[in-house]
Amino acid sequence: MFHVIFDYFKFLHDFFLTFRTFTSRLSLLTFFRSKFLSTEEPGVKDQIIFVLQWWAEVGNGADFHSAKVFNEWRLLCECIGGVVGYEEIAKELSNYPPSVYERFKKDGPDKCKAPDVESPPVDFTSLDLSPLELARQITLMMESRILKIEPREFLKAAWIKKKEKAPNVVKLQEFLSHVQGWITAEILKYPKKEDRCILITLFIKTAKKFQEHNNFLGMLTIVSTLQKSLMKRLKLTWRLVDPKYKKELEKMDILLHPKSKFQKYHEALLAVPEGEPYLPIISITLDDIFKLNEILHDEVDDPPGWINWKKMRTTAKLIWEVIQPRPRYNFKECLPIQRFINKGEAWNNEKVCSRIAQIRDSQEEWESSISYENTCRLSSVSIMGLSDRDWKLLLAMGCELKTFEKGEKLVKQMQRDPFLFRIQKGEVKETKSKVEEDKNVISSLRTIKPGQIFGSFSIFSNFQDKLATSNIEVTSDALTAYQIPINKLLQLCESRPDLECKLYYTLAFSLARYLRKPPPGKLFPLRSSSRIINSDNDSKISEVFKLPEEEAILHQYRCKLIDTVTKHGGTLYVTARHFLFVGTVFGFKKQVRLKISEVASITANKRTIKIDDLLFGFGPTTFKPAFEFIKNMWKEAKKIHLQEEEEVEAQEPKSASLPTQNDWWSHLLEGSQSCTYKKGEVIVQRGQNMGGLYNISTGQCVIELEPNQERLFVDTNMEEDTIFGEVEFILGGTSPVTIKAAVDDTTVVKIESYFINILFQHQPHIAGRLYYQLGQVIYQRLLEANLV
């Protein structure tokens, strides 16, 4: 008969890795102080001191980083020092945790013996990177993050349930996600399949270097990215990849495959020679700990209240796999490469990236001299704005270079303004007059200087029907400016999409810059309505669908039409004969007309109602009554077999999509994603890169201001159909405010800026149309703020 020998040291090790599952650090320190003072046996006191030293060693003193806990440790040491014979021991013990931590920070390889860095050239791109140096730098970045992880971060699934208690695990996960998105972006941003082939080969070679360095975490990051379905869409690109590298990728994929609980990976991990560094796959450890928490409780049932030590022992073993001391990698840092990765774009939206991959592999090669290394900011005045050559072209097409005298009014308020002006020399002043208390009050709006444009308001306000909203008068001794008839300009743009793009970008850019820095004393309006893009929003439903007078709307429900592209927030109207839906996204309308008697099926599941092939999403309070009413109406219609008499209705299709002239917008929406937020959830954080265009599909949002921002904004509430992010998209930069959901089930549609810019490369005619629409949005905001 064999007896199990109790391993006291193993017990201490496992205990200090997991004790925060069932008690706190302060409670444990209080227990040790009480135990030390209550016992008279020197052996017990020595044992307590030994245990405390062990505790400080576990996790490299991480449990004592908190000032409150460390002060309690100091009080315990003072109690120990008050006992005769323990004065010197207490003094040494008092600073033991920080000394352990300092030793841990200094403990590392001799960088003098590290191999030299394979430095990239100045202004390098990913095409210039060496697989070996890329593997080294990513390895160092991963290792530095793993070394900061504390044992407590693995307990109680903190990385999922309470992320603030697992900050270093979360940061590592975010970095891994960033690297995956960075790899995706670096491959997809290049228009030529030859360049994409070079990058795929680069990353396969890098993964192989990871394997040679025992960086299993890096291997998985690259292999899982290259094996995604979106990457497999690049069929023409993969045909160019050397078969031997494809074979290497397959071998690494087999090694990291989850088959048989990652058996081959664990075998490779055990085969790492002693004394060599390695990085384990932390996601496997986290998954195992999470499953353990789901299966086993922290306490056993019999006897009640006792700790489930089997669970703690297994948890400690899993934690130790990640945080155990091991040799560190002896590589030198190359900060340019690390910055290149950290600051690089990360495309993590698989649906959008899948569409980009499809566009890249199915479209003809796109040739341009423009560099597309940063696709979030493809647009800039230097490459998108009108050049001197373009202005000369306009001059040849009817544009005149004219001279005006001081005091001459080029634009008069409440008169038509058929010209666009660009100042070559001199200045003009824009003013606005209004009647207040029977007096004509003139307010100064802005001074327009050489190189700047005015008259663009006429273009964005549909100049044939609108009158100028301000006066523009020459203030310098003389003014020389290009005077361009807007009619001729628009005719030229129809035949020259490239010029149309540059023109509308230049005009929208000037409006956005004016909006961002309004004149002193003026309000900065962040709110804007996308409804200005459509002219029929005020039409009644009966007029839109040409319903007979006797067919009344019986009920209406706010909902979302969920299709393969995006979610259209809108309203579902129920009449005696029809289900009618009208929704908008970024101001463009989606209409659906269903004859009730012809509907084949109606089903419901998880707050969604499916009517034939159309799926509608409802809020928690409206879902049940809506389903009951809709289904009852459908059953009733089936019984009496309602027949439509109007011939025009018999010819109408079930669904009317976006108008033909707006087909280009549907291409943009392929790069969109819909996210639903609860009340108080952050949509955009102040200082965050906006990264696209936003539209509130359903619900409401609120702008959260800093104390010094209260007077800067017209309105801090944003309703449905509001567009935001267009100024940052045009000008670049980060969000000046934090935007949160004001109510539950707020749905926001975002079009990724990188998708927009990739689409511009393959369909340049879309660019001008988008900038025209954004110019309209910004013009409306200026109008609401009385800035024009």
Secondary structure by P-SEA (a helix, b strand, c coil): cbbbbbcaaaaaaaaaacccccccaaaaaaaaaaaaaacccaaaaaaaaaaaaaaaacccccccccaaaaaaaaaaaaaaaacccaaaaaaaacaaaaaaaaaaaaccccccccccccccccccccccccaaaaaaaaaaaaaaaaaaccccccccccccccccccaaaaaaaaaaaaaaaaaaaaaaccccaaaaaaaaaaaaaaaaaaaaacaaaaaaaaaaaaaccccccaaaaaaaccaaaaaaaaaaaaaacccccaaaaaaaaaacccccccccaaaaaaaaaaaaaacccccccccccccaaaaaaaaaaaaaacccccccccccccaaaaaaaaaccccccaaaaaaaaaaaaccccccccccccccccccccccccccaaaaaaaaaacccccccccccccccccccccbbbbbcccbbbbbbbbbccccbbbbbcccccccccccccccccccccccccbbbbbcccbbbbbbbcaaaaaaaaaacaaaaaaaaaaaaaaaaaaaacccccbbbbcccccccccccccccccccccccccccccbbbbbbbcccccccbbbbbbccccbbbbbccccbbbbbbbcccccccccccccccccccbbbbbcccaaaaaaaaaaaaaaaaaaacccccccccccccccccccccaaaaaaaaccbbbbbbccccccccccccccccccccccbbbbbbcccccccccccccccccccccccccccccccbbbbbcccbbbbbbccaaaaaaaaaacaaaaaaaaaaaaaaaaaaaaaaccc
